Every structure is written in C-alpha cells, then in structure tokens.
Amino acid sequence: MLSVAVLLVAATAQAAVVNVDIQANGGSLASGRAAAPDASGNTTWNEMTTGSVTDLTASDGSATTIDVSLSGAQGFTNQPGPNNLVKDRIYEHRTHDDNAFTFTISGLANSTSYDIYLYGAYDNRSTVNFATDFTIGGVTKTAQALTLEPATLNGTGWIENDHYVKFSVTSSSSGVITGTVSNHDDNDPNTTGDYGILSGMQIVPEPATMSLLGIGGLLALVRRRRK
C-alpha cells in the first residue's frame, strides 16, 4: 500500500502549481499566490539563486520531478522593488552577447498542456527600459513594465502583458518546455539602458491536465492492485 500511496502523491504533485522565485544570494524569498490561480491558496515558492534547480516543491509543499535551468544570462541582481518576487532577478543587457538568454523547464508530464507565467520587473528611471520579450515555441509576448507591481503577492493587482506574460503551451514528448528572454528594444541602436528581466515563473497544469494526471495516478493504483 505504501508504494501505491507514493504513486498517487507523485501524480498529485505533478498536477500542482510550481512557483519559482529567481534571485541573487541575499534576496528574500517570495510568499503568496502572485498572478497564477491556486484554488487552495497555497503559497510555497522555490528559491533559484544559481543556473539550475531540481526536484522543485509544489505550492502545496508536495514534491515534484520538475527542474528549471537558465543559460546565457549576464547575471543575478538584487534591486529595490515592491515585493519579494520582483525585487531580485536574473537579467541580460543589450550589449551582452546576443542579448537573449534561455530558460528550460523539464521533468514535466510528456506532451501535456501547461500555463507558464513569466515575470519581468518595473524600473522608474527614464533612462532604463525593462520591457522584456519572452518567447516560447516561436510565439513572443512582451511584459511592457510600464507600472509598478503590487506590494503583495496575494493574487490581486497583477497586470498581464505589463508585469507578466502568460503562455499556454504543450510540453515536448520528453516533458520539456524551453524559451528565451530578451529586452524588447534590443535591436534599437538609440537605446542603451535596456535590460531583459526574469524575476520569477509559475508553472500551472491546465485544468484538463490536472484531471488526466489524477486519472493517471488512479490507473496506476488499479494496475498495481490487480497484480
């Protein structure tokens, strides 16, 4: 029975929201729901201070096999901000390499639908542009970074395509989603204070996916009990 319980827990965990707070060492870990829906109001976040994190914890505290890695960014930084999610982040500057960096989410269910929330950051200096392009599967969306983010992560006040972008995508046959991050005006030679910012992400199975993952766990239980 213990092995059956483990199967069910694993299936449930894969169907839970996974929150990732990207920050430099010394930053404060986010706590709250941010923009993604979480019917139970769970608020657990994973801290990412290096180029990769593995076996992330779901928002309800359960274990998952989901990993996130970042490559090609210029560096991590802590900056002023209204909440612990956006005040620390990873970035690229338009003069750095090819002005884009890559994120990879792996360990997902194979060929399965997910909503991916990606957070930028606002800066009130007139000489700096934080409008950030996020691209997944050839589709680009821009977090315009025009207004200050909400003071808390209680699920209200977040503006799509301003503070964050949302992609509804399907993982690969090996359970992977990849994308890139760059400043929206990287190709404008007249702007020099341009940064592409990623301050955090939320990985949310779509409702149908949650049901299928739950059914998968039940089928595993049935098969095991018949043996």
mmCIF file of the C-alpha atoms, coordinates in Angstrom:
data_MODEL
# 
_entry.id   MODEL 
# 
loop_
_atom_site.group_PDB 
_atom_site.id 
_atom_site.type_symbol 
_atom_site.label_atom_id 
_atom_site.label_alt_id 
_atom_site.label_comp_id 
_atom_site.label_asym_id 
_atom_site.label_entity_id 
_atom_site.label_seq_id 
_atom_site.pdbx_PDB_ins_code 
_atom_site.Cartn_x 
_atom_site.Cartn_y 
_atom_site.Cartn_z 
_atom_site.occupancy 
_atom_site.B_iso_or_equiv 
_atom_site.pdbx_formal_charge 
_atom_site.auth_seq_id 
_atom_site.auth_comp_id 
_atom_site.auth_asym_id 
_atom_site.auth_atom_id 
_atom_site.pdbx_PDB_model_num 
ATOM 1   C CA . MET A 1 1   ? 0.000  0.000  0.000   1.00 0.00 ? 1   MET A CA 1 
ATOM 2   C CA . LEU A 1 2   ? 2.897  2.351  0.670   1.00 0.00 ? 2   LEU A CA 1 
ATOM 3   C CA . SER A 1 3   ? 4.094  2.119  -2.935  1.00 0.00 ? 3   SER A CA 1 
ATOM 4   C CA . VAL A 1 4   ? 0.548  2.842  -4.144  1.00 0.00 ? 4   VAL A CA 1 
ATOM 5   C CA . ALA A 1 5   ? 0.399  5.911  -1.941  1.00 0.00 ? 5   ALA A CA 1 
ATOM 6   C CA . VAL A 1 6   ? 3.680  7.132  -3.390  1.00 0.00 ? 6   VAL A CA 1 
ATOM 7   C CA . LEU A 1 7   ? 2.291  6.782  -6.912  1.00 0.00 ? 7   LEU A CA 1 
ATOM 8   C CA . LEU A 1 8   ? -0.766 8.831  -6.032  1.00 0.00 ? 8   LEU A CA 1 
ATOM 9   C CA . VAL A 1 9   ? 1.274  11.540 -4.310  1.00 0.00 ? 9   VAL A CA 1 
ATOM 10  C CA . ALA A 1 10  ? 3.567  11.806 -7.336  1.00 0.00 ? 10  ALA A CA 1 
ATOM 11  C CA . ALA A 1 11  ? 0.621  12.152 -9.710  1.00 0.00 ? 11  ALA A CA 1 
ATOM 12  C CA . THR A 1 12  ? -0.973 14.794 -7.497  1.00 0.00 ? 12  THR A CA 1 
ATOM 13  C CA . ALA A 1 13  ? 2.269  16.754 -7.180  1.00 0.00 ? 13  ALA A CA 1 
ATOM 14  C CA . GLN A 1 14  ? 2.717  16.877 -10.940 1.00 0.00 ? 14  GLN A CA 1 
ATOM 15  C CA . ALA A 1 15  ? -0.741 18.487 -11.126 1.00 0.00 ? 15  ALA A CA 1 
ATOM 16  C CA . ALA A 1 16  ? 0.051  21.239 -8.600  1.00 0.00 ? 16  ALA A CA 1 
ATOM 17  C CA . VAL A 1 17  ? 1.249  24.800 -9.241  1.00 0.00 ? 17  VAL A CA 1 
ATOM 18  C CA . VAL A 1 18  ? 5.045  25.213 -9.042  1.00 0.00 ? 18  VAL A CA 1 
ATOM 19  C CA . ASN A 1 19  ? 6.381  28.666 -8.113  1.00 0.00 ? 19  ASN A CA 1 
ATOM 20  C CA . VAL A 1 20  ? 9.974  29.787 -8.769  1.00 0.00 ? 20  VAL A CA 1 
ATOM 21  C CA . ASP A 1 21  ? 11.481 32.989 -7.328  1.00 0.00 ? 21  ASP A CA 1 
ATOM 22  C CA . ILE A 1 22  ? 14.667 33.894 -9.218  1.00 0.00 ? 22  ILE A CA 1 
ATOM 23  C CA . GLN A 1 23  ? 17.013 35.926 -7.051  1.00 0.00 ? 23  GLN A CA 1 
ATOM 24  C CA . ALA A 1 24  ? 20.585 36.757 -6.192  1.00 0.00 ? 24  ALA A CA 1 
ATOM 25  C CA . ASN A 1 25  ? 22.108 35.483 -2.976  1.00 0.00 ? 25  ASN A CA 1 
ATOM 26  C CA . GLY A 1 26  ? 20.837 37.508 -0.039  1.00 0.00 ? 26  GLY A CA 1 
ATOM 27  C CA . GLY A 1 27  ? 17.421 38.128 -1.558  1.00 0.00 ? 27  GLY A CA 1 
ATOM 28  C CA . SER A 1 28  ? 14.163 37.448 0.242   1.00 0.00 ? 28  SER A CA 1 
ATOM 29  C CA . LEU A 1 29  ? 12.037 34.501 -0.856  1.00 0.00 ? 29  LEU A CA 1 
ATOM 30  C CA . ALA A 1 30  ? 8.593  35.300 -2.246  1.00 0.00 ? 30  ALA A CA 1 
ATOM 31  C CA . SER A 1 31  ? 5.466  34.136 -0.436  1.00 0.00 ? 31  SER A CA 1 
ATOM 32  C CA . GLY A 1 32  ? 1.995  34.440 -1.910  1.00 0.00 ? 32  GLY A CA 1 
ATOM 33  C CA . ARG A 1 33  ? -0.033 33.488 -4.974  1.00 0.00 ? 33  ARG A CA 1 
ATOM 34  C CA . ALA A 1 34  ? 1.061  36.170 -7.453  1.00 0.00 ? 34  ALA A CA 1 
ATOM 35  C CA . ALA A 1 35  ? -0.946 36.081 -10.721 1.00 0.00 ? 35  ALA A CA 1 
ATOM 36  C CA . ALA A 1 36  ? -1.440 32.350 -11.245 1.00 0.00 ? 36  ALA A CA 1 
ATOM 37  C CA . PRO A 1 37  ? -4.591 30.685 -9.895  1.00 0.00 ? 37  PRO A CA 1 
ATOM 38  C CA . ASP A 1 38  ? -4.266 28.353 -6.932  1.00 0.00 ? 38  ASP A CA 1 
ATOM 39  C CA . ALA A 1 39  ? -7.684 27.223 -5.746  1.00 0.00 ? 39  ALA A CA 1 
ATOM 40  C CA . SER A 1 40  ? -6.340 26.215 -2.348  1.00 0.00 ? 40  SER A CA 1 
ATOM 41  C CA . GLY A 1 41  ? -4.374 29.437 -1.851  1.00 0.00 ? 41  GLY A CA 1 
ATOM 42  C CA . ASN A 1 42  ? -1.063 27.599 -1.376  1.00 0.00 ? 42  ASN A CA 1 
ATOM 43  C CA . THR A 1 43  ? 1.986  29.859 -1.231  1.00 0.00 ? 43  THR A CA 1 
ATOM 44  C CA . THR A 1 44  ? 5.178  27.757 -1.241  1.00 0.00 ? 44  THR A CA 1 
ATOM 45  C CA . TRP A 1 45  ? 7.930  29.130 -3.514  1.00 0.00 ? 45  TRP A CA 1 
ATOM 46  C CA . ASN A 1 46  ? 11.249 27.706 -4.685  1.00 0.00 ? 46  ASN A CA 1 
ATOM 47  C CA . GLU A 1 47  ? 14.369 29.841 -4.428  1.00 0.00 ? 47  GLU A CA 1 
ATOM 48  C CA . MET A 1 48  ? 16.595 29.956 -7.519  1.00 0.00 ? 48  MET A CA 1 
ATOM 49  C CA . THR A 1 49  ? 19.979 31.608 -6.914  1.00 0.00 ? 49  THR A CA 1 
ATOM 50  C CA . THR A 1 50  ? 22.038 29.599 -9.422  1.00 0.00 ? 50  THR A CA 1 
ATOM 51  C CA . GLY A 1 51  ? 21.666 28.467 -13.012 1.00 0.00 ? 51  GLY A CA 1 
ATOM 52  C CA . SER A 1 52  ? 19.564 25.435 -12.140 1.00 0.00 ? 52  SER A CA 1 
ATOM 53  C CA . VAL A 1 53  ? 17.213 23.995 -9.535  1.00 0.00 ? 53  VAL A CA 1 
ATOM 54  C CA . THR A 1 54  ? 15.936 20.424 -9.442  1.00 0.00 ? 54  THR A CA 1 
ATOM 55  C CA . ASP A 1 55  ? 13.026 18.467 -7.985  1.00 0.00 ? 55  ASP A CA 1 
ATOM 56  C CA . LEU A 1 56  ? 11.051 21.581 -7.189  1.00 0.00 ? 56  LEU A CA 1 
ATOM 57  C CA . THR A 1 57  ? 8.451  21.736 -4.439  1.00 0.00 ? 57  THR A CA 1 
ATOM 58  C CA . ALA A 1 58  ? 4.842  22.411 -5.470  1.00 0.00 ? 58  ALA A CA 1 
ATOM 59  C CA . SER A 1 59  ? 2.877  25.292 -3.947  1.00 0.00 ? 59  SER A CA 1 
ATOM 60  C CA . ASP A 1 60  ? 1.146  22.849 -1.590  1.00 0.00 ? 60  ASP A CA 1 
ATOM 61  C CA . GLY A 1 61  ? 4.500  21.603 -0.290  1.00 0.00 ? 61  GLY A CA 1 
ATOM 62  C CA . SER A 1 62  ? 4.499  18.306 -2.183  1.00 0.00 ? 62  SER A CA 1 
ATOM 63  C CA . ALA A 1 63  ? 7.495  17.012 -4.155  1.00 0.00 ? 63  ALA A CA 1 
ATOM 64  C CA . THR A 1 64  ? 7.741  17.094 -7.967  1.00 0.00 ? 64  THR A CA 1 
ATOM 65  C CA . THR A 1 65  ? 10.260 15.995 -10.586 1.00 0.00 ? 65  THR A CA 1 
ATOM 66  C CA . ILE A 1 66  ? 10.218 19.442 -12.243 1.00 0.00 ? 66  ILE A CA 1 
ATOM 67  C CA . ASP A 1 67  ? 13.568 21.172 -12.882 1.00 0.00 ? 67  ASP A CA 1 
ATOM 68  C CA . VAL A 1 68  ? 14.371 24.675 -14.181 1.00 0.00 ? 68  VAL A CA 1 
ATOM 69  C CA . SER A 1 69  ? 17.653 25.812 -15.729 1.00 0.00 ? 69  SER A CA 1 
ATOM 70  C CA . LEU A 1 70  ? 18.865 29.145 -17.100 1.00 0.00 ? 70  LEU A CA 1 
ATOM 71  C CA . SER A 1 71  ? 21.712 29.757 -19.540 1.00 0.00 ? 71  SER A CA 1 
ATOM 72  C CA . GLY A 1 72  ? 23.288 32.749 -21.245 1.00 0.00 ? 72  GLY A CA 1 
ATOM 73  C CA . ALA A 1 73  ? 22.160 35.466 -18.821 1.00 0.00 ? 73  ALA A CA 1 
ATOM 74  C CA . GLN A 1 74  ? 24.505 38.234 -17.753 1.00 0.00 ? 74  GLN A CA 1 
ATOM 75  C CA . GLY A 1 75  ? 23.894 37.796 -14.020 1.00 0.00 ? 75  GLY A CA 1 
ATOM 76  C CA . PHE A 1 76  ? 21.672 37.892 -10.946 1.00 0.00 ? 76  PHE A CA 1 
ATOM 77  C CA . THR A 1 77  ? 20.935 41.087 -9.034  1.00 0.00 ? 77  THR A CA 1 
ATOM 78  C CA . ASN A 1 78  ? 19.008 42.413 -6.034  1.00 0.00 ? 78  ASN A CA 1 
ATOM 79  C CA . GLN A 1 79  ? 17.207 45.704 -6.628  1.00 0.00 ? 79  GLN A CA 1 
ATOM 80  C CA . PRO A 1 80  ? 14.509 47.794 -4.901  1.00 0.00 ? 80  PRO A CA 1 
ATOM 81  C CA . GLY A 1 81  ? 11.002 46.565 -5.545  1.00 0.00 ? 81  GLY A CA 1 
ATOM 82  C CA . PRO A 1 82  ? 7.520  46.453 -4.034  1.00 0.00 ? 82  PRO A CA 1 
ATOM 83  C CA . ASN A 1 83  ? 7.533  42.716 -3.275  1.00 0.00 ? 83  ASN A CA 1 
ATOM 84  C CA . ASN A 1 84  ? 9.966  39.849 -2.845  1.00 0.00 ? 84  ASN A CA 1 
ATOM 85  C CA . LEU A 1 85  ? 9.204  38.307 -6.231  1.00 0.00 ? 85  LEU A CA 1 
ATOM 86  C CA . VAL A 1 86  ? 10.245 41.213 -8.465  1.00 0.00 ? 86  VAL A CA 1 
ATOM 87  C CA . LYS A 1 87  ? 12.948 42.920 -6.395  1.00 0.00 ? 87  LYS A CA 1 
ATOM 88  C CA . ASP A 1 88  ? 15.550 40.264 -7.262  1.00 0.00 ? 88  ASP A CA 1 
ATOM 89  C CA . ARG A 1 89  ? 16.023 38.764 -10.695 1.00 0.00 ? 89  ARG A CA 1 
ATOM 90  C CA . ILE A 1 90  ? 18.262 37.500 -13.479 1.00 0.00 ? 90  ILE A CA 1 
ATOM 91  C CA . TYR A 1 91  ? 18.945 39.799 -16.422 1.00 0.00 ? 91  TYR A CA 1 
ATOM 92  C CA . GLU A 1 92  ? 20.649 40.486 -19.712 1.00 0.00 ? 92  GLU A CA 1 
ATOM 93  C CA . HIS A 1 93  ? 21.786 43.839 -21.072 1.00 0.00 ? 93  HIS A CA 1 
ATOM 94  C CA . ARG A 1 94  ? 21.560 44.728 -24.751 1.00 0.00 ? 94  ARG A CA 1 
ATOM 95  C CA . THR A 1 95  ? 25.380 44.909 -25.032 1.00 0.00 ? 95  THR A CA 1 
ATOM 96  C CA . HIS A 1 96  ? 25.828 41.360 -23.679 1.00 0.00 ? 96  HIS A CA 1 
ATOM 97  C CA . ASP A 1 97  ? 26.478 38.560 -26.180 1.00 0.00 ? 97  ASP A CA 1 
ATOM 98  C CA . ASP A 1 98  ? 23.406 38.017 -28.372 1.00 0.00 ? 98  ASP A CA 1 
ATOM 99  C CA . ASN A 1 99  ? 21.105 39.881 -25.982 1.00 0.00 ? 99  ASN A CA 1 
ATOM 100 C CA . ALA A 1 100 ? 18.989 36.890 -25.026 1.00 0.00 ? 100 ALA A CA 1 
ATOM 101 C CA . PHE A 1 101 ? 19.104 34.064 -22.531 1.00 0.00 ? 101 PHE A CA 1 
ATOM 102 C CA . THR A 1 102 ? 17.334 30.737 -22.332 1.00 0.00 ? 102 THR A CA 1 
ATOM 103 C CA . PHE A 1 103 ? 15.191 29.009 -19.730 1.00 0.00 ? 103 PHE A CA 1 
ATOM 104 C CA . THR A 1 104 ? 14.373 25.302 -19.748 1.00 0.00 ? 104 THR A CA 1 
ATOM 105 C CA . ILE A 1 105 ? 11.630 23.630 -17.726 1.00 0.00 ? 105 ILE A CA 1 
ATOM 106 C CA . SER A 1 106 ? 11.995 19.841 -17.622 1.00 0.00 ? 106 SER A CA 1 
ATOM 107 C CA . GLY A 1 107 ? 10.569 16.908 -15.708 1.00 0.00 ? 107 GLY A CA 1 
ATOM 108 C CA . LEU A 1 108 ? 7.042  17.818 -16.801 1.00 0.00 ? 108 LEU A CA 1 
ATOM 109 C CA . ALA A 1 109 ? 4.424  15.310 -17.897 1.00 0.00 ? 109 ALA A CA 1 
ATOM 110 C CA . ASN A 1 110 ? 5.074  14.348 -21.530 1.00 0.00 ? 110 ASN A CA 1 
ATOM 111 C CA . SER A 1 111 ? 3.071  16.105 -24.288 1.00 0.00 ? 111 SER A CA 1 
ATOM 112 C CA . THR A 1 112 ? 0.907  17.858 -21.717 1.00 0.00 ? 112 THR A CA 1 
ATOM 113 C CA . SER A 1 113 ? -0.659 21.330 -21.564 1.00 0.00 ? 113 SER A CA 1 
ATOM 114 C CA . TYR A 1 114 ? 0.640  23.904 -19.086 1.00 0.00 ? 114 TYR A CA 1 
ATOM 115 C CA . ASP A 1 115 ? 0.166  27.603 -18.410 1.00 0.00 ? 115 ASP A CA 1 
ATOM 116 C CA . ILE A 1 116 ? 3.541  29.294 -17.900 1.00 0.00 ? 116 ILE A CA 1 
ATOM 117 C CA . TYR A 1 117 ? 3.610  32.676 -16.116 1.00 0.00 ? 117 TYR A CA 1 
ATOM 118 C CA . LEU A 1 118 ? 6.826  34.694 -16.586 1.00 0.00 ? 118 LEU A CA 1 
ATOM 119 C CA . TYR A 1 119 ? 7.507  37.849 -14.559 1.00 0.00 ? 119 TYR A CA 1 
ATOM 120 C CA . GLY A 1 120 ? 9.510  40.903 -15.558 1.00 0.00 ? 120 GLY A CA 1 
ATOM 121 C CA . ALA A 1 121 ? 10.177 43.977 -13.411 1.00 0.00 ? 121 ALA A CA 1 
ATOM 122 C CA . TYR A 1 122 ? 9.470  47.721 -13.463 1.00 0.00 ? 122 TYR A CA 1 
ATOM 123 C CA . ASP A 1 123 ? 12.066 50.496 -13.212 1.00 0.00 ? 123 ASP A CA 1 
ATOM 124 C CA . ASN A 1 124 ? 11.113 54.160 -12.820 1.00 0.00 ? 124 ASN A CA 1 
ATOM 125 C CA . ARG A 1 125 ? 14.326 55.613 -14.254 1.00 0.00 ? 125 ARG A CA 1 
ATOM 126 C CA . SER A 1 126 ? 13.635 57.367 -17.539 1.00 0.00 ? 126 SER A CA 1 
ATOM 127 C CA . THR A 1 127 ? 16.959 56.174 -18.971 1.00 0.00 ? 127 THR A CA 1 
ATOM 128 C CA . VAL A 1 128 ? 16.280 52.479 -18.391 1.00 0.00 ? 128 VAL A CA 1 
ATOM 129 C CA . ASN A 1 129 ? 13.897 50.238 -20.323 1.00 0.00 ? 129 ASN A CA 1 
ATOM 130 C CA . PHE A 1 130 ? 12.816 46.968 -18.721 1.00 0.00 ? 130 PHE A CA 1 
ATOM 131 C CA . ALA A 1 131 ? 10.220 45.982 -21.334 1.00 0.00 ? 131 ALA A CA 1 
ATOM 132 C CA . THR A 1 132 ? 11.038 42.304 -21.855 1.00 0.00 ? 132 THR A CA 1 
ATOM 133 C CA . ASP A 1 133 ? 10.252 39.871 -24.680 1.00 0.00 ? 133 ASP A CA 1 
ATOM 134 C CA . PHE A 1 134 ? 9.544  36.259 -23.717 1.00 0.00 ? 134 PHE A CA 1 
ATOM 135 C CA . THR A 1 135 ? 9.423  33.649 -26.482 1.00 0.00 ? 135 THR A CA 1 
ATOM 136 C CA . ILE A 1 136 ? 8.183  30.047 -26.352 1.00 0.00 ? 136 ILE A CA 1 
ATOM 137 C CA . GLY A 1 137 ? 7.607  27.900 -29.434 1.00 0.00 ? 137 GLY A CA 1 
ATOM 138 C CA . GLY A 1 138 ? 8.087  30.799 -31.825 1.00 0.00 ? 138 GLY A CA 1 
ATOM 139 C CA . VAL A 1 139 ? 5.486  32.973 -30.057 1.00 0.00 ? 139 VAL A CA 1 
ATOM 140 C CA . THR A 1 140 ? 6.718  36.206 -28.431 1.00 0.00 ? 140 THR A CA 1 
ATOM 141 C CA . LYS A 1 141 ? 4.910  38.143 -25.721 1.00 0.00 ? 141 LYS A CA 1 
ATOM 142 C CA . THR A 1 142 ? 6.078  41.350 -24.051 1.00 0.00 ? 142 THR A CA 1 
ATOM 143 C CA . ALA A 1 143 ? 5.921  42.370 -20.403 1.00 0.00 ? 143 ALA A CA 1 
ATOM 144 C CA . GLN A 1 144 ? 5.852  46.127 -21.002 1.00 0.00 ? 144 GLN A CA 1 
ATOM 145 C CA . ALA A 1 145 ? 6.988  47.064 -17.458 1.00 0.00 ? 145 ALA A CA 1 
ATOM 146 C CA . LEU A 1 146 ? 5.007  50.307 -17.528 1.00 0.00 ? 146 LEU A CA 1 
ATOM 147 C CA . THR A 1 147 ? 3.647  50.325 -13.973 1.00 0.00 ? 147 THR A CA 1 
ATOM 148 C CA . LEU A 1 148 ? 4.878  49.390 -10.520 1.00 0.00 ? 148 LEU A CA 1 
ATOM 149 C CA . GLU A 1 149 ? 3.982  45.876 -9.410  1.00 0.00 ? 149 GLU A CA 1 
ATOM 150 C CA . PRO A 1 150 ? 1.591  45.280 -6.483  1.00 0.00 ? 150 PRO A CA 1 
ATOM 151 C CA . ALA A 1 151 ? 3.008  45.465 -2.975  1.00 0.00 ? 151 ALA A CA 1 
ATOM 152 C CA . THR A 1 152 ? 1.924  41.947 -2.046  1.00 0.00 ? 152 THR A CA 1 
ATOM 153 C CA . LEU A 1 153 ? 1.660  38.562 -3.734  1.00 0.00 ? 153 LEU A CA 1 
ATOM 154 C CA . ASN A 1 154 ? -1.940 37.939 -2.670  1.00 0.00 ? 154 ASN A CA 1 
ATOM 155 C CA . GLY A 1 155 ? -3.190 37.279 -6.202  1.00 0.00 ? 155 GLY A CA 1 
ATOM 156 C CA . THR A 1 156 ? -4.539 40.773 -6.973  1.00 0.00 ? 156 THR A CA 1 
ATOM 157 C CA . GLY A 1 157 ? -3.104 43.786 -8.784  1.00 0.00 ? 157 GLY A CA 1 
ATOM 158 C CA . TRP A 1 158 ? -1.028 41.886 -11.344 1.00 0.00 ? 158 TRP A CA 1 
ATOM 159 C CA . ILE A 1 159 ? -1.443 43.108 -14.936 1.00 0.00 ? 159 ILE A CA 1 
ATOM 160 C CA . GLU A 1 160 ? -0.916 40.656 -17.778 1.00 0.00 ? 160 GLU A CA 1 
ATOM 161 C CA . ASN A 1 161 ? 1.433  41.896 -20.528 1.00 0.00 ? 161 ASN A CA 1 
ATOM 162 C CA . ASP A 1 162 ? 2.686  44.587 -18.156 1.00 0.00 ? 162 ASP A CA 1 
ATOM 163 C CA . HIS A 1 163 ? 4.012  42.843 -15.034 1.00 0.00 ? 163 HIS A CA 1 
ATOM 164 C CA . TYR A 1 164 ? 3.987  39.349 -16.531 1.00 0.00 ? 164 TYR A CA 1 
ATOM 165 C CA . VAL A 1 165 ? 3.104  37.274 -19.585 1.00 0.00 ? 165 VAL A CA 1 
ATOM 166 C CA . LYS A 1 166 ? 1.234  34.001 -19.782 1.00 0.00 ? 166 LYS A CA 1 
ATOM 167 C CA . PHE A 1 167 ? 1.775  31.198 -22.301 1.00 0.00 ? 167 PHE A CA 1 
ATOM 168 C CA . SER A 1 168 ? -0.500 28.187 -22.769 1.00 0.00 ? 168 SER A CA 1 
ATOM 169 C CA . VAL A 1 169 ? 1.832  25.576 -24.227 1.00 0.00 ? 169 VAL A CA 1 
ATOM 170 C CA . THR A 1 170 ? 2.316  21.839 -24.554 1.00 0.00 ? 170 THR A CA 1 
ATOM 171 C CA . SER A 1 171 ? 5.434  20.144 -23.238 1.00 0.00 ? 171 SER A CA 1 
ATOM 172 C CA . SER A 1 172 ? 7.541  18.070 -25.617 1.00 0.00 ? 172 SER A CA 1 
ATOM 173 C CA . SER A 1 173 ? 7.311  14.294 -25.830 1.00 0.00 ? 173 SER A CA 1 
ATOM 174 C CA . SER A 1 174 ? 10.086 14.205 -23.223 1.00 0.00 ? 174 SER A CA 1 
ATOM 175 C CA . GLY A 1 175 ? 8.368  16.652 -20.860 1.00 0.00 ? 175 GLY A CA 1 
ATOM 176 C CA . VAL A 1 176 ? 10.338 19.825 -21.668 1.00 0.00 ? 176 VAL A CA 1 
ATOM 177 C CA . ILE A 1 177 ? 9.402  23.464 -22.350 1.00 0.00 ? 177 ILE A CA 1 
ATOM 178 C CA . THR A 1 178 ? 12.075 25.955 -23.451 1.00 0.00 ? 178 THR A CA 1 
ATOM 179 C CA . GLY A 1 179 ? 12.013 29.689 -24.086 1.00 0.00 ? 179 GLY A CA 1 
ATOM 180 C CA . THR A 1 180 ? 14.111 32.830 -24.357 1.00 0.00 ? 180 THR A CA 1 
ATOM 181 C CA . VAL A 1 181 ? 14.237 36.206 -22.610 1.00 0.00 ? 181 VAL A CA 1 
ATOM 182 C CA . SER A 1 182 ? 15.492 39.493 -24.105 1.00 0.00 ? 182 SER A CA 1 
ATOM 183 C CA . ASN A 1 183 ? 14.869 43.207 -23.864 1.00 0.00 ? 183 ASN A CA 1 
ATOM 184 C CA . HIS A 1 184 ? 12.064 44.413 -26.123 1.00 0.00 ? 184 HIS A CA 1 
ATOM 185 C CA . ASP A 1 185 ? 14.240 47.153 -27.652 1.00 0.00 ? 185 ASP A CA 1 
ATOM 186 C CA . ASP A 1 186 ? 17.485 45.206 -28.038 1.00 0.00 ? 186 ASP A CA 1 
ATOM 187 C CA . ASN A 1 187 ? 17.571 45.989 -31.739 1.00 0.00 ? 187 ASN A CA 1 
ATOM 188 C CA . ASP A 1 188 ? 17.196 49.755 -31.303 1.00 0.00 ? 188 ASP A CA 1 
ATOM 189 C CA . PRO A 1 189 ? 20.693 51.309 -31.559 1.00 0.00 ? 189 PRO A CA 1 
ATOM 190 C CA . ASN A 1 190 ? 19.427 54.541 -29.989 1.00 0.00 ? 190 ASN A CA 1 
ATOM 191 C CA . THR A 1 191 ? 18.648 52.954 -26.622 1.00 0.00 ? 191 THR A CA 1 
ATOM 192 C CA . THR A 1 192 ? 21.430 51.853 -24.294 1.00 0.00 ? 192 THR A CA 1 
ATOM 193 C CA . GLY A 1 193 ? 19.733 51.362 -20.918 1.00 0.00 ? 193 GLY A CA 1 
ATOM 194 C CA . ASP A 1 194 ? 17.884 48.226 -21.979 1.00 0.00 ? 194 ASP A CA 1 
ATOM 195 C CA . TYR A 1 195 ? 17.542 45.103 -19.825 1.00 0.00 ? 195 TYR A CA 1 
ATOM 196 C CA . GLY A 1 196 ? 15.687 41.843 -20.291 1.00 0.00 ? 196 GLY A CA 1 
ATOM 197 C CA . ILE A 1 197 ? 14.425 40.736 -16.881 1.00 0.00 ? 197 ILE A CA 1 
ATOM 198 C CA . LEU A 1 198 ? 13.131 37.453 -15.482 1.00 0.00 ? 198 LEU A CA 1 
ATOM 199 C CA . SER A 1 199 ? 12.205 37.696 -11.813 1.00 0.00 ? 199 SER A CA 1 
ATOM 200 C CA . GLY A 1 200 ? 10.163 34.532 -11.447 1.00 0.00 ? 200 GLY A CA 1 
ATOM 201 C CA . MET A 1 201 ? 7.866  31.984 -13.018 1.00 0.00 ? 201 MET A CA 1 
ATOM 202 C CA . GLN A 1 202 ? 4.821  29.885 -12.202 1.00 0.00 ? 202 GLN A CA 1 
ATOM 203 C CA . ILE A 1 203 ? 4.151  26.523 -13.855 1.00 0.00 ? 203 ILE A CA 1 
ATOM 204 C CA . VAL A 1 204 ? 0.461  25.629 -13.855 1.00 0.00 ? 204 VAL A CA 1 
ATOM 205 C CA . PRO A 1 205 ? -1.080 22.483 -15.357 1.00 0.00 ? 205 PRO A CA 1 
ATOM 206 C CA . GLU A 1 206 ? -4.234 23.392 -17.279 1.00 0.00 ? 206 GLU A CA 1 
ATOM 207 C CA . PRO A 1 207 ? -7.474 22.030 -15.706 1.00 0.00 ? 207 PRO A CA 1 
ATOM 208 C CA . ALA A 1 208 ? -7.752 19.143 -18.165 1.00 0.00 ? 208 ALA A CA 1 
ATOM 209 C CA . THR A 1 209 ? -4.146 18.262 -17.425 1.00 0.00 ? 209 THR A CA 1 
ATOM 210 C CA . MET A 1 210 ? -4.810 18.136 -13.692 1.00 0.00 ? 210 MET A CA 1 
ATOM 211 C CA . SER A 1 211 ? -7.659 15.705 -14.282 1.00 0.00 ? 211 SER A CA 1 
ATOM 212 C CA . LEU A 1 212 ? -5.577 13.487 -16.559 1.00 0.00 ? 212 LEU A CA 1 
ATOM 213 C CA . LEU A 1 213 ? -2.688 13.410 -14.115 1.00 0.00 ? 213 LEU A CA 1 
ATOM 214 C CA . GLY A 1 214 ? -5.070 12.442 -11.346 1.00 0.00 ? 214 GLY A CA 1 
ATOM 215 C CA . ILE A 1 215 ? -6.587 9.717  -13.525 1.00 0.00 ? 215 ILE A CA 1 
ATOM 216 C CA . GLY A 1 216 ? -3.079 8.508  -14.328 1.00 0.00 ? 216 GLY A CA 1 
ATOM 217 C CA . GLY A 1 217 ? -2.428 8.033  -10.652 1.00 0.00 ? 217 GLY A CA 1 
ATOM 218 C CA . LEU A 1 218 ? -5.664 6.114  -10.179 1.00 0.00 ? 218 LEU A CA 1 
ATOM 219 C CA . LEU A 1 219 ? -4.916 3.854  -13.150 1.00 0.00 ? 219 LEU A CA 1 
ATOM 220 C CA . ALA A 1 220 ? -1.523 3.100  -11.702 1.00 0.00 ? 220 ALA A CA 1 
ATOM 221 C CA . LEU A 1 221 ? -3.242 2.173  -8.456  1.00 0.00 ? 221 LEU A CA 1 
ATOM 222 C CA . VAL A 1 222 ? -5.680 -0.148 -10.214 1.00 0.00 ? 222 VAL A CA 1 
ATOM 223 C CA . ARG A 1 223 ? -2.941 -1.885 -12.197 1.00 0.00 ? 223 ARG A CA 1 
ATOM 224 C CA . ARG A 1 224 ? -0.842 -2.423 -9.097  1.00 0.00 ? 224 ARG A CA 1 
ATOM 225 C CA . ARG A 1 225 ? -3.756 -3.822 -7.042  1.00 0.00 ? 225 ARG A CA 1 
ATOM 226 C CA . ARG A 1 226 ? -4.615 -6.307 -9.819  1.00 0.00 ? 226 ARG A CA 1 
ATOM 227 C CA . LYS A 1 227 ? -1.105 -7.790 -9.705  1.00 0.00 ? 227 LYS A CA 1 
# 
